[in-house]
Amino acid sequence: MTTVTTTGLGSGLDINNIVTKLMEAERTPQTVLFDKQEATDQARISAFGSFKSGLSAFQTAVGSLRHSTSFSQMQATSSEAEAVSASASLNAEAGDYTLNVKQLAQAQNLASKTYANTTDVVGSGTLTIKFGTNNLDPVTGDPTDFTQNPDEGTLTLTLDATNNSLLGVRDAINKAGAAVKASIVNDGGGNRLVLTSTSTGARNGMEITVADSDGNNTDASGLSALAFNQTAPQMSQTLAAQDAVVGINGLDVTSTTNAVSTALKGVTLNLHKAQPGESVNLSIAANTSGITEGVQGFVDKFNELVTTVNSIASYDPETRKAGVLLGDFTVQGAMRQIRSFLTRSVDGLDGSIKSLMNIGISTKADGTLALDTEKLSAAIKTNKNDVVALFAPLGVASDNGVTYVSKTADTKAGNHALAVTTAATRGSLAGAAGPSRLVDASNSALLLTVDGVASGSIAITQGNYATGAELAAELQSRINGDANLKAGGASVTVQYNGTTFSIESRRYGSESEVEINQIGAAESGALLGGLAVGAGTAGKDVVATLNGKETEGVGRQITGLTGDAKGLRLELNDDVIGDRGSVRYTSGLVAQLDEVFAGLLGAQGTLESRLGSLQDSVATIEQERTDLTTRMEKYELQLFKQFNAMDKLVSQFQSTSTYLTQQLANLPYANTRTFTG
């Protein structure tokens, strides 16, 4: 505020008040204009915020329908979930079943003799644990026979003065990361080493052999006390490795685990309690409630959006008030786009269900949606997959050996014909015919590379194997138990066809390969079951076409490169070549609405642009207020300068007037006398 040194002393005018009034007259019209514009902009910002919030809520409801499994799974209902519970996937078949859980799967448990202290020395030497099926004497419980499980790696540990105590053995086993866990249990009479297989099932029992440093591998002294095999049954079995047995409609099904996933299509049975002779009823049916809830949420959130739009962008004839965004092109355009997608047919659907109208969704007079739940339930019962396809991206292959994996934004809805020219293969290495099954010091060490992953030194158990199957199981178990291969995700199967052994990678495609780098000592030229040092035959990627056009093959997966099937990814589950039918892909409303939401709610979307423009306008008004204040300060200075100058001039006139008056008053009387005629 300007500092005033004179306030009309000369003129007698109230200069402060005059300047104040003039300032108000100058400032008020512009301030009113700024206030009005800012209030309008802030109201629009708030309204757009409400619209954005409503759109986001609707987007979330739409997103919940994105994945078919999230709302359209089949429903499994058990009459006694404490005994058997179940889950069903999208491809499960409806049906009713009578179940009887006769036996639960369990892992084998072995316990050692007792030791007074956990620090007591057990013994030194080499401990080997293999996994497979034990046959036990029904009277003594001692093992009589063992068949190795080639799918489980063999564990071999060297125990010496650094780790041969009870605690040391426990820790060495647990650090190895094999399919066995060790613990120490005090049963009141002493400390026992307890070994438990990490996998349930009869084929995951344990055989334990030792090479005891005391020279005797079968007695109960030293490391031999931990042996469990047909010649040295020193440890005691406290729990037997056994399979689960469940009767399904009178047919017994066995499983290595208590999660039975292969008996009923798309259904996993979770066995919790054995109840021989007692029945449990299981029903598999369409989960209509899940779909209905998802669709109802979709309808509700859209209706909430409509309510929001009506409050901010419509005219109320009763109150004669208009929403702040009445006629706004952004709101009108957004709602027009959304309604367009809600009323159109979904590409790729050619049956009786093509649009929301076909499942009971209709538009009311006020613009909101209504859901006929009875019509929706009927549609789910007759064609659930097409109901799902209305919303979620869905690929359905006509061939059971083909699985839909994914798509990209380039993939067009419709039926895509698939033909396989060349099936994918796995890398393999075959040995010579008529091999020896003898493994001794000359060929018991093995180095190989699988799928580009180099193994460590693999020790094969020495001996003259009775059958090729036994040696194949030993080779597979030892190779797959190698730490380097496990870390690299590489594994193999070893087969014996009666005359030759072969090692085959479990991976498909051109990156699949097997190479033996060394057998026995370097450059020894030794054979192992007829297998020699050298590279095998690399695998091949699948070669196929979609709609007659070339695809990219990686292992058993193919991806469309051009045309309508561009970006469509499928996986083959078998080696069948030729015409493989077609894959029907539908993008669903979710993918289509995603584009609308991206255009509206994205960082560079329409709403952000409008909000940014309005916020810039508010910022501009603030700047104009600042500029006005600056101008008014200058104007105030100018006014005071002018009025002060005037006041000074008036003061001078008054001084002159006073002086003249005084001078005239001092003139001689005669000069002021009045003459009369």
Secondary structure, DSSP 8 states (H G I E B T S, - for coil): ----S-SSTTT---HHHHHHHHHHHHHHHHHHHHHHHHHHHHHHHHHHHHHHHHHHHHHHHHHTTSSHHHH--EEEEES-TTTEEEEE-TT---EEEEEEEEE--B--EEE---BSSTTSB---EEEEEEEEEEEE-TTT--EEEEEE-TTS--EEEEE-TTT-BHHHHHHHHHHTT-SEEEEEEE-SS-EEEEEEESS-SGGGEEEEEEEETTS-SSSSSGGGGG-BSSS-B-SEEEE--B-EEEEETTEEEEESSSEE-SSSTTEEEEE----TT--EEEEEEE-HHHHHHHHHHHHHHHHHHHHHHHHHHSEETTTTEE-TTTT-HHHHHHHHHHHHHHHS--TT--SS--SGGGGTEEE-TTS-EEE-HHHHHHHHHHHHHHHHHHHS-EEEESSTTEEEEE--TT--SEEEEEEEEE---EEEEE--SS---EE-TTT-EEEEEETTEE---EE---EE-SSHHHHHHHHHHHHHT-HHHHHTT--EEEEE-SS-EEEEEEEESTT--EEEEEESSTT----BTTB-SEE-B-----EEEETTEEEEEETTEEEE-SGGGTT-EEEESS---EEEEEEEEE-HHHHHHHHHHHHHHSTTSHHHHHHHHHHHHHHHHHHHHHHHHHHHHHHHHHHHHHHHHHHHHHHHHHHHHHHHHHHHHTS-SGGG-----
